[in-house]
Amino acid sequence: MSVRRVMGTEIEYAISLSSGKPYDPVRLSFDLVNAAAADQRRHIRWDYRQEDPVNDARGHRLDRASARPDMLTDEPQRLVTNTIAANGGRIYVDHAHPEYSAPESHDPFEALLFDRAGDVLMQQAAQAAANADGNGIALFRNNVDGKGASWGSHENYMMLRSVPFERVAQVLALHFVSRQIYTGSGRVGIGERSEIDGFQLSQRADYFHTTIGLQTTFDRPIVNTRDESHSTPQYRRVHCIAGDANLMDVPEILKLGTTSMLLWMLEAAQDGPHAQNINENIQKLSLADPVEAMHVVSHDLSFTAMLPLENGGHSTALEVQRALMRLVEETGSVVYGNDECGKPHWPDTATGRVMAMWNQALADIARVQHSDDEARLRMRDEAGRLEWLFKWQLLEGLRRKFGASWSDSRLKAFDVQWAALDPQRSIFHRIQAKTTMLCSNEDVVHACMHAPESNRAWLRAELVRRFAEDVIAVSWTHIAVRDDQSAQGIIELDMTDPLAGVDNESVLAALNASHTGAQALRKITDIIAGQ
């Protein structure tokens, strides 16, 4: 393996009425999800049986009676809160937000494509819901309201369970604190309620108050321990909540790609001298207070803040990132050998691209670090790759034009409108062509209607597309259809293993030869058993 692994994103969207009239965000979210549900798929339930939100990766379970209600995400709701997207993803209501979970992808570039498809699908649903009741619905891909509320943009990675979770948590805490320098989407205001005037790198940073934990909506942990793999016992799902909802492509790829490479490093070096070397270096880099460091890094636009380490030393976020990238490259050399330039001979193009982009991002930050505000305002190439920098350039220009401070309400309004999904309202949409774009509009439109072909998402989408009237319930790992020939009246297909090597051509032939969903499931089950 390399950067390639099963991964995917989950995006919660801010929602409001375009008119500015009073509204109930929960009711609006229900309306939007209902509008996203095609008539032929509206009856299909989400199967919560495989979800396990109280299972903790540290080796224990939280008693359900002790869990806050918002943690019990496996409890079905009575209203229409879920629908299966045509691309195999899921659109649903999460508390007071509509959310899109992308279908499973196999590398960061594919994951980016299906993440972007979610924005299109959600905007289409918002328009459909508005057409139904006459009130325009506005969606925003951001993470804060500047008044104390925050919502998530999550990442999911499948990795080998044989790596002790303590090692995973140690590396991820270090990475999530320091990667903000190139993945932050920028925010006006410092503090959960913008108590301090200013601009910072990340939207989410101020809302994290613990280093590790199971919860996601209160006392947010930098490293989340929810252990719900949606896969076989050999693997765990690393569920990450410490990231911004990036609109630019490069930071989104870096967020997914660099994290995947660090997980690969831990998988590739589980024992032996090199594993010991990684452990020793990570230990030297371990932060004395990751939560405090999370806030400091986001607030520090000079990139010179010295973060206290457990061993008594200090390091900057840029130095931490350089050290992490160096450890990944050293592991690559050990596993794959070096090319003629002395760099790891990475086994696939996606990995090589991610490593080159990581190196470029750190070079960009180094140039920004050594530049004053006047020089930063002129940085076009770097701003096309660093979302926080592009946003800062525009806001700083407005601030100077207005002769205003960072508390100016016009700057705060700009920050919100930057993230609007509606192209007619979105500030980002106007400048998007000046950023480094890594997927075409045509590919995104295609990804709205077609699932990734390399895993179970394709089969899930095909079954729902062809036999929607027979499908009763769907989850990431199972699909249940009506079966008049069985005593239970139901037949299920188990797709727990996302890496199962099912031949798409054979499955496609079985689908074409079937007249009902039950017939299709029996044929596909035989194909899987035969392989």
C-alpha positions in Angstrom: 0.0 0.0 0.0 0.9 3.7 -0.3 -1.3 6.7 -0.2 -3.9 4.5 -1.7 -6.4 3.2 0.8 -10.2 3.2 1.3 -11.0 6.8 2.4 -13.8 9.3 2.3 -15.2 12.6 3.6 -18.2 13.8 5.5 -19.3 17.4 5.2 -21.9 19.2 7.4 -23.3 22.3 5.8 -24.5 25.5 7.4 -28.1 26.2 6.4 -30.4 29.2 6.4 -33.1 31.0 4.5 -31.9 33.2 1.8 -34.4 35.8 2.8 -32.9 36.3 6.3 -36.3 35.5 7.9 -36.4 33.5 11.1 -36.1 29.7 10.5 -35.7 26.4 12.1 -32.4 24.8 10.9 -33.6 21.3 11.8 -36.8 21.7 9.8 -34.8 23.2 6.9 -32.4 20.3 7.0 -35.3 17.8 6.8 -36.8 19.7 3.9 -33.4 19.6 2.0 -32.8 15.9 2.6 -36.4 15.1 1.5 -35.8 17.1 -1.7 -32.6 15.2 -2.3 -34.4 11.9 -2.2 -35.5 10.7 -5.7 -39.1 9.4 -5.7 -38.0 5.8 -6.5 -35.5 5.8 -3.6 -37.5 7.7 -1.0 -38.7 4.5 0.8 -35.2 3.1 1.3 -34.2 3.1 5.0 -30.7 3.5 6.3 -29.7 0.4 8.2 -28.3 1.4 11.6 -27.6 -2.1 12.8 -23.9 -2.0 11.8 -23.2 1.3 13.5 -21.6 1.4 16.9 -20.9 4.9 18.1 -20.0 4.0 21.7 -17.1 1.6 20.8 -13.8 3.2 21.8 -10.5 2.5 20.0 -8.7 2.6 23.3 -10.2 -0.8 24.1 -13.4 -0.2 26.0 -17.0 0.8 25.4 -19.0 3.8 26.7 -22.2 2.7 28.5 -25.1 3.9 26.4 -26.9 5.2 29.5 -23.8 7.5 30.1 -23.7 8.8 26.6 -25.1 12.1 25.6 -28.0 11.7 23.1 -26.1 13.5 20.3 -23.5 10.7 20.5 -26.0 8.0 19.7 -26.0 8.4 16.0 -27.2 4.9 15.4 -30.7 5.5 16.6 -33.2 5.8 13.7 -35.4 8.8 13.4 -39.0 8.9 12.3 -38.8 11.6 9.7 -37.1 11.3 6.3 -33.5 11.9 7.4 -31.5 9.7 5.0 -31.3 9.1 1.3 -28.9 7.2 -0.9 -27.3 9.4 -3.5 -27.0 8.2 -7.1 -23.2 7.9 -6.6 -23.4 5.6 -3.6 -23.0 8.3 -1.0 -25.4 9.3 1.7 -27.3 12.5 2.4 -28.9 12.9 5.8 -29.6 15.1 8.8 -27.0 15.4 11.5 -28.4 17.3 14.4 -29.1 20.8 12.9 -27.2 20.4 9.7 -27.7 18.6 6.4 -24.7 16.3 5.8 -23.2 14.5 2.8 -21.0 11.4 3.2 -19.1 10.6 0.1 -18.9 7.1 -1.2 -15.7 5.1 -0.5 -12.8 6.1 -2.6 -9.3 4.6 -3.1 -7.0 7.6 -3.1 -7.1 11.3 -2.3 -7.7 12.4 -5.8 -10.7 10.2 -6.2 -11.9 11.2 -2.8 -11.6 14.9 -3.8 -13.8 14.3 -6.8 -16.6 12.7 -4.9 -16.3 15.3 -2.1 -16.8 18.0 -4.7 -19.8 16.1 -6.1 -21.4 16.4 -2.7 -21.4 20.2 -3.0 -23.3 20.0 -6.3 -25.8 17.4 -5.0 -26.5 19.5 -1.9 -27.0 22.7 -3.9 -29.3 20.9 -6.2 -31.3 19.7 -3.2 -31.4 23.2 -1.8 -32.8 24.5 -5.1 -35.4 21.7 -5.2 -36.5 22.4 -1.7 -36.7 26.1 -2.4 -38.8 25.5 -5.5 -41.2 23.3 -3.4 -42.0 25.9 -0.7 -41.0 29.2 -2.4 -38.4 30.1 0.3 -34.8 30.1 -0.9 -32.4 27.9 1.1 -28.8 28.9 1.4 -26.0 26.4 2.1 -22.5 27.2 3.2 -19.4 24.9 3.2 -17.8 26.3 6.3 -17.3 25.4 10.0 -18.2 28.3 12.3 -20.8 31.0 12.7 -18.4 33.2 14.7 -20.8 33.3 17.6 -19.8 30.0 19.4 -21.2 27.3 17.1 -19.1 24.9 15.0 -19.9 22.0 12.8 -17.7 19.3 11.2 -15.9 18.3 8.1 -14.7 14.8 8.8 -12.2 12.4 7.2 -12.2 8.6 7.3 -9.3 6.3 6.6 -9.2 2.5 6.7 -6.0 1.2 8.2 -4.6 -2.0 9.6 -5.7 -2.7 13.2 -2.4 -4.3 13.9 -0.9 -0.9 14.5 -1.5 0.0 18.2 -4.0 2.8 18.5 -1.7 4.6 20.9 0.9 5.0 18.2 -1.8 6.2 15.7 -3.1 8.8 18.2 0.4 10.1 19.0 1.2 10.7 15.3 -2.2 12.1 14.4 -2.2 14.6 17.3 1.1 15.9 16.2 0.0 16.1 12.5 -3.4 17.7 13.1 -1.9 20.4 15.2 0.8 21.3 12.7 -0.9 20.6 9.3 -3.1 23.7 9.8 -0.4 25.8 8.2 -1.3 24.5 4.8 -4.8 23.0 5.2 -6.5 25.9 7.1 -9.3 27.6 5.3 -9.0 30.9 7.2 -11.3 32.6 9.6 -12.2 36.1 10.7 -12.2 36.2 14.5 -10.2 34.5 17.3 -11.8 32.5 20.0 -15.0 30.4 19.9 -17.2 33.5 19.9 -14.7 35.7 18.1 -13.8 37.4 21.4 -10.6 38.8 19.9 -10.4 40.7 16.6 -8.1 39.2 14.0 -7.6 36.5 11.4 -6.4 33.0 11.9 -5.5 30.0 9.8 -8.2 27.5 10.8 -11.9 27.7 11.3 -12.0 24.7 13.6 -9.0 25.1 15.9 -10.5 27.1 18.7 -13.2 24.5 19.2 -10.9 21.7 20.4 -10.5 21.3 24.1 -9.1 17.8 24.7 -6.4 15.7 23.0 -8.2 12.4 22.7 -11.8 11.3 23.2 -14.9 9.6 21.8 -17.2 12.6 21.6 -17.5 14.9 18.5 -19.9 17.7 19.4 -18.6 18.8 22.9 -15.2 19.1 24.4 -14.0 18.2 21.0 -10.9 16.0 20.9 -8.1 16.5 18.4 -8.0 12.7 18.0 -11.3 11.0 17.9 -11.5 7.4 19.2 -14.8 6.2 17.6 -14.1 2.6 16.6 -16.6 1.7 14.0 -14.7 0.2 11.1 -17.5 -0.6 8.5 -15.0 -3.3 7.4 -13.5 -6.6 8.5 -11.8 -7.1 11.9 -8.4 -6.8 10.2 -9.0 -3.0 9.8 -10.1 0.0 11.8 -11.6 3.2 10.5 -9.7 6.3 11.6 -12.3 8.9 12.0 -10.8 12.5 11.9 -12.8 15.5 13.0 -9.9 18.1 13.3 -10.0 19.6 9.8 -11.6 22.5 7.9 -14.2 22.3 5.1 -11.8 23.3 2.4 -13.1 24.8 -0.8 -9.7 24.8 -2.6 -8.5 21.6 -4.1 -4.8 21.6 -3.0 -5.5 21.8 0.8 -8.2 19.1 0.5 -5.7 16.8 -1.3 -3.0 17.6 1.3 -5.4 17.0 4.2 -6.3 13.5 2.9 -2.9 12.6 1.3 -0.5 13.5 4.1 -2.7 11.8 6.7 -2.9 8.7 4.6 0.9 8.7 4.1 1.5 8.9 7.9 -0.9 6.0 8.4 1.0 4.1 5.7 4.2 4.8 7.5 2.9 3.3 10.7 1.6 0.2 8.8 4.8 -0.3 6.9 7.1 0.0 10.0 5.4 -2.0 12.7 8.6 -3.6 14.0 12.3 -3.7 13.5 15.0 -1.0 13.7 13.2 1.5 11.4 10.0 1.2 13.5 12.1 2.0 16.6 13.6 5.0 14.8 10.1 6.3 14.0 9.0 5.8 17.6 12.0 7.7 18.9 11.6 10.6 16.5 7.8 10.9 17.2 8.6 10.8 20.9 11.1 13.7 20.5 8.4 15.7 18.7 5.5 15.0 21.1 3.9 18.2 22.2 3.6 19.1 25.9 0.0 20.5 25.4 -1.5 19.6 22.0 -4.7 21.5 22.7 -2.8 24.8 23.5 -0.6 24.1 20.5 -3.7 23.7 18.3 -4.8 27.2 19.2 -1.4 28.8 19.0 -0.6 27.4 15.5 -3.9 28.7 14.1 -3.4 32.1 15.6 0.2 32.5 14.5 0.5 34.0 11.0 4.2 34.5 11.5 4.8 30.7 11.7 7.5 31.4 14.3 5.6 30.4 17.5 7.7 27.9 19.5 5.6 25.0 20.7 6.7 23.4 24.0 7.6 19.7 23.6 7.2 16.9 26.2 11.0 16.5 26.4 11.5 20.1 27.4 12.5 21.4 23.9 10.6 23.6 21.5 9.6 23.3 17.8 7.6 25.3 15.2 4.7 23.8 13.3 6.7 24.0 10.1 9.6 22.1 11.7 7.2 19.4 12.9 5.8 19.0 9.4 9.2 18.8 7.9 10.2 16.1 10.4 7.0 14.1 9.7 7.5 14.3 5.9 11.2 13.2 6.4 10.1 10.2 8.4 7.6 9.2 5.6 10.3 9.6 3.0 12.8 7.5 5.0 10.1 4.8 5.3 9.6 5.0 1.6 13.3 4.4 0.9 13.3 1.4 3.2 10.3 -0.2 1.7 10.6 0.8 -2.0 14.2 1.8 -2.5 15.3 5.1 -4.1 15.2 6.4 -7.7 18.1 8.0 -9.6 17.5 11.3 -7.7 17.7 9.6 -4.3 14.0 9.9 -3.6 11.8 7.0 -2.7 10.6 5.0 -5.7 6.9 5.3 -4.9 4.8 2.5 -6.4 2.0 4.6 -7.9 1.4 8.1 -9.4 -1.0 9.2 -6.7 1.6 8.8 -4.0 4.3 10.6 -5.9 2.0 13.5 -6.5 0.9 13.8 -2.9 4.6 13.7 -1.7 5.5 16.4 -4.3 2.5 18.6 -3.2 3.5 18.1 0.5 7.0 19.3 -0.2 5.6 22.3 -2.3 3.3 23.2 0.6 6.1 23.4 3.1 8.2 25.5 0.6 5.2 27.8 0.2 4.9 28.3 4.0 8.6 28.9 4.3 8.3 31.7 1.7 5.3 33.2 3.5 7.1 33.0 6.8 10.0 35.1 5.5 7.7 37.7 3.8 6.1 40.8 5.3 2.4 41.7 4.6 3.2 43.7 1.5 5.0 40.8 -0.1 2.3 38.3 1.0 -0.4 40.4 -0.7 1.5 39.9 -4.0 1.9 36.1 -3.7 -0.3 34.7 -6.5 1.1 31.2 -6.9 1.2 30.5 -3.2 -2.3 31.9 -2.7 -3.6 29.5 -5.4 -2.5 26.6 -3.2 -3.0 28.0 0.3 -6.7 28.7 1.0 -6.2 30.8 4.2 -3.7 33.0 2.3 -6.0 33.7 -0.6 -8.8 34.6 1.8 -6.5 36.8 3.9 -5.3 38.7 0.8 -8.8 39.6 -0.2 -9.9 40.5 3.3 -6.7 42.5 4.0 -7.3 44.4 0.8 -10.9 45.2 1.9 -9.7 46.1 5.4 -7.3 48.6 4.0 -9.8 50.0 1.6 -12.4 50.5 4.4 -9.8 51.7 6.9 -11.4 49.2 9.2 -10.3 46.8 12.0 -10.8 43.0 11.9 -14.0 43.6 13.9 -15.7 45.2 11.0 -19.0 43.4 10.2 -18.3 43.6 6.5 -15.3 41.4 6.8 -17.3 38.9 8.9 -20.0 38.9 6.2 -17.3 38.4 3.5 -16.0 35.3 5.5 -19.5 33.8 5.4 -20.2 34.5 1.8 -16.8 33.1 0.8 -18.3 29.6 1.6 -21.7 30.0 0.0 -22.6 27.0 -2.3 -24.8 29.0 -4.6 -22.5 30.2 -7.4 -24.5 33.5 -7.6 -23.6 34.3 -4.0 -20.3 32.6 -3.5 -17.2 34.8 -3.3 -15.0 31.7 -3.7 -16.7 30.8 -6.9 -15.7 34.1 -8.4 -12.0 33.5 -7.7 -11.9 29.7 -8.1 -10.2 29.9 -11.6 -7.2 31.6 -9.9 -6.6 28.6 -7.7 -4.9 25.3 -8.6 -7.8 23.1 -9.7 -7.3 19.4 -9.7 -10.6 18.1 -11.0 -12.8 19.4 -13.9 -16.4 20.4 -13.7 -17.2 17.6 -16.1 -15.7 15.0 -13.9 -17.5 16.4 -10.8 -20.9 16.3 -12.7 -20.1 12.7 -13.7 -19.3 11.8 -10.0 -22.7 13.1 -8.9 -24.4 10.3 -10.9 -21.8 7.5 -10.9 -20.0 5.7 -8.0 -16.3 4.9 -7.8 -15.8 1.7 -9.7 -13.1 0.2 -7.6 -15.0 -0.8 -4.5 -18.4 -1.7 -3.0 -19.8 1.8 -3.6 -20.3 0.9 -7.2 -22.3 -2.2 -6.4 -24.4 -0.3 -3.8 -25.2 2.4 -6.4 -26.0 -0.1 -9.1 -28.4 -2.2 -7.0 -30.2 0.9 -5.9 -30.3 2.4 -9.4 -31.6 -0.8 -11.0 -33.9 -2.3 -8.3 -34.8 0.7 -6.1 -38.4 -0.6 -5.7 -37.1 -3.9 -4.2 -34.5 -2.3 -1.9 -35.6 -2.1 1.7 -32.6 -0.8 3.6 -28.9 0.1 2.9 -25.8 0.7 4.9 -22.1 1.0 4.1 -21.7 -2.8 4.6 -25.1 -4.3 3.8 -28.1 -4.1 1.4 -31.4 -5.7 2.0 -34.0 -6.3 -0.7 -37.5 -7.8 -0.7 -37.6 -11.5 -1.5 -40.9 -13.3 -1.9 -39.2 -16.7 -2.0 -37.7 -16.5 1.5 -39.6 -17.1 4.8 -38.4 -13.8 6.1 -39.3 -11.9 3.0 -35.9 -10.4 2.8 -32.5 -11.3 1.4 -29.3 -9.5 2.4 -26.0 -8.9 0.7 -23.0 -8.6 3.0 -20.4 -6.2 1.6 -18.4 -5.8 4.8 -15.1 -6.2 3.1 -14.5 -3.1 0.9 -11.4 -4.7 -0.6 -13.2 -7.9 -1.8 -12.0 -8.5 -5.3 -15.4 -8.8 -7.1 -15.1 -8.8 -10.9 -17.3 -5.9 -12.1 -17.9 -7.5 -15.4 -19.3 -10.6 -13.8 -21.4 -8.6 -11.5 -22.7 -6.5 -14.3 -23.7 -9.6 -16.3 -25.5 -10.8 -13.2 -27.3 -7.5 -12.9 -28.3 -7.5 -16.5 -29.7 -11.0 -16.3 -31.8 -10.3 -13.2 -35.4 -9.1 -13.1 -35.6 -8.4 -9.4 -33.3 -7.3 -6.7 -33.5 -10.7 -5.0 -32.4 -12.5 -8.1 -29.5 -10.1 -8.4 -28.4 -10.6 -4.8 -28.5 -14.4 -5.2 -26.3 -14.3 -8.3 -23.9 -11.8 -6.8 -23.6 -13.9 -3.6 -22.7 -16.9 -5.8 -20.1 -14.9 -7.6 -18.5 -13.7 -4.4 -18.5 -17.2 -2.9 -16.9 -18.6 -6.1 -14.0 -16.2 -5.9 
